Amino acid sequence: MTATYTNSFQISPITLAMMEDTGWYISNYALSQSFSWGRGRGCTFATASCLEYMLEQSRGGHPITPFCQQLTSSFHNKNNGLQVSCTPGKESYGFCNLIEYSKPLPSEYVYFVNTNFPTVTLNSEINLGTGNLTNQYPLVKLGGKIALANYCPYHQEIEWEDDVGKSIANTHCHVSTNLKDPHHNFKLERFGMNSVCVEHSPNWHLINGDSLFVPPVEGAGCYTFRCSMTEGGLILELAGGMSIPCEVPGEIGEINACLTKQSLTVKGKLVCPDCRLLCPLSECPKIYSIPQNNVTYLRSNYSDDHSSSFLYETNMFIPKSHTIQYSQLIVNETESIDENPLYIVKNSKKTKGIVIQQAILPGACLVNIAYSSASLTFLISIYFVVFFQLFCL
């Protein structure tokens, strides 16, 4: 069981076994949860400090996941959003919780140093201490936000609270109430029980005319998925009814969509996860085999319909350019469709009835068009004709 309560806390079978061994409880193991933290990461992770593990991984040229070493700003502006990454279990995303304390930490928890000067800058990667103090300044006030984690920094999910401290939203992918207003869904996210965190490539942009912005939170997002060998294996599903097939781990899915109410073009790239991380092997393309010693196994947190009993992640990515493919847009004026959010356009005096416009459409935003009371199907047909003429001829 995790030491403190968070939105992604886990009650593992070993926690229930410990409680049952006290003689005070009878445990229902059917309600236990998978505890993937550190699974398959070796003896150093289990028996040594996080510094020793991070140094071992760095020397071998491997990522230091689940730990991190980025000092991230908690604010965003026009040019820089809050930088986030997927948490180790891919169930949420968050920022590296490395912070600067007001007082020095105990010496055994000082993991970071700087060379030649004793200060650090935000949004930078901090050097790990190697024990060689030549030209190294120990950063005695720098450490992870959670003391019970021995001040080891890791990617921690984000939670937003109201004025009285009540949680109103977080970045846990399985929580459907985290669903964004379609007009402000700048990363085209979809939350729900079948949602997973997906990393983004840099340079996710919002474009309005000649103005270029970045989303308030950038680096990763939550998306639902489906598994289908006939469609290419793992299919990521985005808001607006769009989908991206992921045939190769690490391939880039390009995003180009329009938030129609603001005429705001969303332009970005997703990094495809390994299909076998989420889908049965029978639904994944057999592109290549991965050696056993390069695979980290994780227990599934998804339904049996969408995953095998064990998941794994790998860093053996084969980058490949891949252009987004859109699924068929569903148009239904009588039902509320999550992946195709609709909004009402105010009537003009010369028309009857209600004009319903789709909030998110594929492709860059066009110039403003005066909408009539034509059906939504007709409006979308016009849009695709113009889109085809502009970009495909």
N, C-alpha and C positions, 0 to 999 in steps of 0.2 A: 504493500500500500504506500502511496506517496506520503511524504512527511507533512505537507501542508495542503489545504483544500484549494484546488484550482478547478477551472471548468473542464479540464481533461484528467481529473484524478482517476486512478485505477485501483480496484480492489482485486488483488490476485489470489489464486488458489492457496499460495503459501501464507498469505495473511489470514484467510479463513481457517487454515489448518492450525496456525498458531493460536487463534482465538478458541478453537475447539479443544486444543490441548490444555487450556486452562481449566477445563471441566465446567465452565460457566455457560458455554454456548453449544448449540448444535448448528453446524454450518450447512447452508444450501449451496453446494458447489456449482450448481447450474447457473447461479447468478454471478459467478466469478468472472473476471475480465482478464484478457490477455495483457501481459506486462512485457512490452517489447524493449523497454529502456535497457540498452547495453547488450542485448541478446546477440551472441555471435561475434562480439568485438574483442574477445581474447582475454587472457589472464591479466594483462597489465591494466585493462579497464576495471577488472573486478577487484584487484588486490593492491594496486598502486594509486598514487594521487592523480588527479586529472591533469596536472602539469606533466607528469611522467608519460601519461598516455598521449597527450597532445604533442610532446616532443618526439616520441617514438613514431607517431603517425607522420609528422612533418619530415622527419629524417628519411622516411621511406617513400616520401612523395605522395602520401595519401591524405585525404581530408581529415580534419580533426573532429568531424561529426561524432557524437551529438553536441560537442562543445563548440565554442566560437571565440573569436578574438577581435570583433569589430566594436569600436566605440561609436554608437549610433546616436544621432540627435533625435529627440522625441518630438521635434517640430518639423513642419514642412513649409516650403515657400514655392514660388512659381517654378523654380529651377530644380528643386530637390524635394522629393517626397520622403516620407518615413520609410526607410529601407527595411524590408522584412524577408524572411525565408521560411520554408516549410519546417515545422517541428519534426523531430526524428520519426514519429509514427505516421507522418503525412495526414494527421487528422485535423491540423490547424496550421496557421502561420503566425509568426511573431517576429519580434526584433531580438537581437542579441542583448541579453540583459546585463551586459557589462557596464558598470556605472562607476563614477568617481565619488567616494565617500568623503565626508568632512574630516574624518580622523583616520590615521593609519590603521591598517588591518594587522592582526597577529602575523608575525613573520612567516609562519608555516603556510599562510594563505596568500602570500605575495607571489603571484605567478608571472607578472609581466614586467618588462624593462623597456627603457628607451636608450638609444645610443646618441651620444654627443650632447644631448640637451634633455633636461628633466621635464619637459611638457609634451603633451600629445594634442592632436587635433581631432575634431569630430569626423565621423564617417571614414575613419582610417583603420587599418589593420595594425594591431599592437603586437610588438615583438614578445615572444616567449622568453622567459629567463632560462639561461643555460647553466648558470652557476659560475660562469666566467665573468667576473665583475669588471674586466678591463673595458673601458669606454661604455659601460652600461650603468644606467641609473635605475635602480629598483623603483617601480611605481607603486609605492606602499599604500596608496589610497584607492587603487583600482582593483575591482573584483566583481564577481557576479552578485546579482541583487538578492539572492536567496542564501541566507546564512546557513540554513540546514543542509544546503548542497555544498558546504565547505567553500562558499564563495566562488565555486566554479561557474563560469558563464556559459549559458546555453540559450537556444532560441526559445523564448517564452511567449505564449499566445497573448494577445492584446485584449483588454476588456475596457469598455467605455461605461462610465457611470454618470448618473444625473447629479443634480446639485445636492441631494441628500445622501449620496453614496450608494444608491441602488443601481445594480447592473442593468444596463439597457441593451447592450449588444456585446459580442465578442467575435473572435476570428475562428471559432470552432466550426469546422465544415459541416458537421452533422446536425447543427442546430438550425432548423428551417426558419426560425424567426429572425435570423441574421440576414435574411434576404433583403437586398438593397432596393430602394425606390428605383424603378427603371430609368428615371431621368437622371439619377446620380450613380448609376451602376457603371462606373468608369472602367472596370475591369471585366465586365460582362459575366459576373459570377453567378453561380447557382449553388445554394445551400440545401442540404437534406441528408437523409440517412445514407444515401448512395453517392455522397460527394467526397472528393479527395482533394488534398492540396497539390497544386502544380506550380513549379517554379516558372518564372518569367525570364526572358532574355532582357538585357538592359534596353534603355531607350523606348519605354512605353510612353506614348505621347497622346495628348488631347489637342486637337487642332480646330480652331475657329477662325476662318478667314486666314489672315496673315499672322495670327497669334498662336504661339506654341506653349503648351503647359504640360506639367506632369501630374498624375493623379496624387491625391493626398497620401496614399499608401501604395508603394510599388515594390515589386520583387517576387510576389507570389499571389495566388488566389485560389478560391475553392470552386470546383466544377464537378458536376455529376458525370457519370460515365456509363457506357454499356460495352458489352463484349460480343463481337461478331466476326468470325473468321471471314465471312463473305464481304464484310465492309472494310476489312483491313486489320482486324484484331481489336485493339483498344480504341474506342471512340470517345473523345472528350466532348461533352455537351455544354454549350455556352448559352447565356441568355440571348433571346432573340431568335431561338430555334436554330442556331448555327452549331456546327459540329466539326471536329478535327479528327481525322484518322491518324493513329500513331502506330506505324509499322515498325519503326526502329527506335530503340531507346536513345534519347538525346536529340532526335530530329526536331527541327524548328517548325512550329505551326504558326503561320502568319495571320494576324488579325487585322481586319479592316471593316469597321462598322460605323453606323451613324446613330447617335442619340438624337432623334428627330426633333424633339421639342426645343432643344437649345441649338440645333444645327451644329452639333459637336461631333467631329470625327474621332473615333478611337482607333489608334494605330499601335500595334504591338506584336509581340511574339511570345508563344508558349514553348517550354521545353518539354517534350513528350517523356512521360515516365516509361519504364519498362512495362510492356503489356503483361508480363508474367508476375508483376508486382500486384496486379489487381484481378486478373482473369485466369480461368482454367487454362492449362497448357494447350488443350484441344482447340481453344479459340484464338491462339496467338500464332503469328507467322513464324515458321521455323527458319529464321534468317541466319542464325549461327548458335553454337552452343557456348555456354559460359563456364569456364573451369570452376570447380567447386570451391577452391580456396579464394576466389575473388567475389564470392557471393555472401551477403549477410542476410540471414533468415529472420523474418519478422512474422509473428502470428497474426492471422487475419482478424480485422475488426469489422468486416463486412459480411453480408449474408452469404450463405452457401451458394446462392444462385449466381453470384458474381465473382467468387474467389475460391481458391483452393485452401486447404487447412493451414498452410504456411505461406507467407509472402516472403519475397526477398527483394533487396535493392542492390544495385551494382553501380559502380562508377565507370564501367567499361562502356562509355558512350561512343557511338559512331555518328558524328554530326552529319546531317543531311538536310539540304534545303527542301522545304515542302510547302506548297501553296495551299491555303485553306480551302476546304470543300464545304459547301453549305448544304445542310439537310433541307428538305422541302418545308417551306413556310406554311404553318397552319393558320388558316383564317376562319375564325368563328366568332361572330358578333354576340352570341348569346351566352358564351361561357368565359370564365376567367382562366386564362392559360398562362402559367408561370413563365414558360420559356418564350412566350410571345406576348409580353405585356402590352395592353392596349390603353389608350387614354382618349378622352372625349374632347373634340374640337368644338368650340362655340359656334352655333349656327349663324349664318348670315341671314338677313331679312328676306332674301329672295328664295331661300331654300326651305324645304320641309324635312322633318326627321332629324336624326343625329348623325354627324360625321364621326366615324371612329378611325383613328390613325394608329398604326403600330409604333410603339415607342422606340424600338430598336430594329434597324434594318441593316443588312449586309452592304458593304461598300461605303466609300466616302460620301459625306453629305453633299447634296447638290445645292444650287441656289434656291432661295425661297420660292415656293410655288403656291398660288392661290388655290386652295382646295375647295371643291364644290361638294354637293351631296352624293357624289358617285360612291359606289360601294367600295369597301376596303380592297376587295379583290382587284377592282379596276385601277385603283391608285397604285397598288403594288405592281400591277402589270405595266403601267406607264413608267414606273421607276426602273424596272428591269430593262425595258426597251432603251431608255436613255442611258442607263449604266452600260449596256452592251455596246451602244453606239460610241460612247466615250472611251471605253477601255478595251474593247475587243476587236474593233474594226481597224 
